[in-house]
Amino acid sequence: MAKGILIALTNPVSPEREAEFNHWYNVVHGSEVGLLKGFAAMTRYKAEVQAVPPSDKPAFGYLAIYDLDDIDDDRATAIVSALRRTGGG
């Protein structure tokens, strides 16, 4: 079995719901992911870009990196399915 990573690029549905989005991702989703077999850790990042011109902002404002343990093709498929059930995919 190999170790792996899963990368997710995300945005809140609107700027007004960014706090709700972050709460769900960090508290709800983060807790659920921690219970899934094969997940070692999740780290999130927020893009802080000084874009010039300002219209050149990145397409995604958030990056989540999931560290995975003991991954094979069947386990990878199960992990993606589990993320979709928790709203993460």
NORFEN-V968422 format. One record per pair of residues at least 12 apart in sequence whose C-alpha atoms are under 10 Angstrom apart, sorted by the first residue. I is the first residue (numbers start at 1). GAP is how many residues later the second one is. Records with the same first field share a line. If there is no record, write none. Layout:
I->GAP, GAP
This chain:
1->68, 69, 70, 71, 72, 74
2->66, 67, 68, 69, 70
3->35, 36, 37, 64, 65, 66, 67, 68, 69
4->34, 35, 36, 62, 63, 64, 65, 66, 67, 68, 72
5->34, 35, 36, 37, 60, 61, 62, 63, 64, 66
6->33, 36, 58, 59, 60, 61, 62, 70, 73, 74
7->35, 36, 37, 56, 57, 58, 59, 60
8->36, 52, 54, 55, 56, 57, 58, 80, 81
9->35, 36, 50, 51, 52, 53, 54, 55, 56, 80
10->36, 49, 50, 51, 52, 53, 54, 78, 79
11->35, 48, 49, 50, 51, 52
12->48, 49, 50
22->22, 40
24->63
25->19, 39, 62, 63
26->16, 17, 18
28->58
29->54, 57, 58, 59
30->12, 13, 14, 56, 58
32->50, 51, 54
33->33, 46, 49, 50, 53, 55
36->42, 43, 46, 47
37->31, 32, 33, 38, 41, 42, 45
38->28, 29, 30, 31, 32, 33, 37, 38, 40, 41
39->27, 28, 29, 30, 31, 32, 40
40->26, 27, 28, 29, 30
41->24, 25, 26, 27, 28
42->22, 23, 24, 25, 26
43->20, 21, 22, 23, 24
44->18, 19, 20, 21, 22
45->16, 17, 18, 19, 20
46->14, 15, 16, 17, 18
47->12, 13, 14, 15, 16
48->13, 14
49->12
